[in-house]
C-alpha cells in the first residue's frame, strides 16, 4: 500500500479562522463522495488563532490533483481566497496503513 498524504497549513486574516474551518469542513463533506479520499481532517491549534491545519490521505497523488479541478472544490477555493494570507505544505507523506485506512492497494 502506498497512499498519498498531505499535511498543510492555511494562515488566514485575523478573526477569520472559523470561516476557514467552515469552508474546509464543506470540502471534507464533498470529499465523502470520492472513494479516493480516505481521510480529510480539519484541525486548529489553540496557540495559533489565525491558522487551520488539514491532513489528507488519498489513494494516490493523481486523485488528489484531480479533486482540485472539481467544480465544488473550485467554488470553495474562490470563497476562501479572500481570507487566506498564506499556505504551507508542511509535509507530503506516503501512508503505509493504520486505523481508518483501507488495506486496498491502488
matplotlib code that plots the C-alpha trace (Angstrom):
import matplotlib.pyplot as plt

x = [0.0, 1.3, -1.2, -0.5, -0.9, -0.6, -0.3, -0.9, -1.4, -3.6, -3.0, -6.0, -6.9, -7.4, -10.8, -11.4, -10.3, -13.9, -14.9, -12.0, -12.8, -16.4, -15.2, -12.8, -15.5, -17.6, -14.7, -14.5, -18.2, -17.8, -14.9, -17.2, -18.4, -14.8, -13.6, -10.1, -10.1, -9.8, -9.2, -9.7, -9.3, -9.6, -7.7, -7.0, -4.3, -5.4, -1.9, -2.4, -5.6, -5.1, -4.2, -6.1, -4.4, -5.6, -4.5, -5.5, -5.0, -5.6, -5.4, -2.7, -1.4, -3.3, -6.6, -5.7, -4.7, -8.0, -10.0, -8.7, -10.4, -13.9, -16.5, -17.3, -13.6, -13.1, -16.1, -14.7, -11.3, -12.9, -14.7, -11.6, -9.1, -10.0, -9.2, -6.1, -2.9, -0.6, -0.4, 2.2, 2.6, 4.2, 4.8, 4.0, 3.9, 3.5, 0.9, 1.6, -1.5, -3.2, -6.7, -9.0, -7.1, -8.3, -5.9, -6.6, -3.6, -4.2]
y = [0.0, 3.4, 6.2, 9.9, 12.1, 15.8, 17.9, 21.5, 24.8, 27.8, 31.1, 33.5, 37.1, 37.8, 36.7, 34.5, 31.2, 29.9, 31.0, 29.0, 26.0, 26.1, 26.2, 23.3, 21.3, 21.8, 20.5, 17.5, 16.9, 17.0, 14.5, 11.9, 11.2, 10.5, 6.9, 8.1, 10.4, 8.3, 11.0, 14.7, 16.2, 19.9, 20.9, 24.0, 24.9, 27.0, 28.7, 29.8, 31.7, 32.5, 29.0, 26.0, 22.6, 20.0, 16.3, 14.3, 10.8, 9.8, 6.6, 8.4, 11.8, 11.9, 11.5, 14.5, 16.6, 15.7, 16.7, 20.2, 20.6, 19.7, 22.4, 22.1, 22.4, 25.4, 27.1, 26.6, 27.9, 31.0, 31.6, 31.1, 33.1, 36.5, 35.4, 33.3, 35.1, 32.1, 28.4, 25.9, 22.3, 21.1, 17.6, 15.2, 11.6, 8.0, 6.4, 2.8, 1.9, 2.1, 2.6, 4.4, 3.5, 0.8, -2.0, -2.0, -1.1, 1.3]
z = [0.0, -1.0, -0.3, -0.9, 2.2, 2.8, 6.0, 5.2, 7.0, 6.0, 7.6, 7.5, 8.3, 11.9, 13.1, 10.0, 11.3, 12.0, 8.4, 7.0, 9.2, 7.9, 4.3, 4.8, 6.6, 3.5, 1.5, 3.8, 3.3, -0.5, -0.3, 1.2, -2.4, -3.5, -2.7, -3.5, -0.5, 2.6, 5.2, 5.3, 8.7, 9.6, 12.7, 14.7, 17.3, 20.3, 20.2, 16.6, 16.3, 12.6, 11.4, 10.2, 9.5, 7.1, 7.0, 3.9, 2.8, -0.9, -2.9, -5.0, -5.9, -9.2, -7.3, -5.1, -8.1, -9.9, -6.8, -7.2, -10.6, -9.4, -9.5, -5.8, -4.9, -7.2, -5.6, -2.1, -3.2, -4.6, -1.3, 0.8, -1.4, 0.1, 3.7, 3.1, 3.8, 3.5, 2.7, 3.6, 2.7, 5.9, 4.6, 1.8, 3.2, 2.0, 4.3, 4.9, 6.9, 10.2, 11.7, 9.3, 6.1, 3.8, 3.1, -0.6, -2.8, -5.7]

ax = plt.figure().add_subplot(projection="3d")
ax.plot(x, y, z, "-o")
ax.set_aspect("equal")
plt.show()
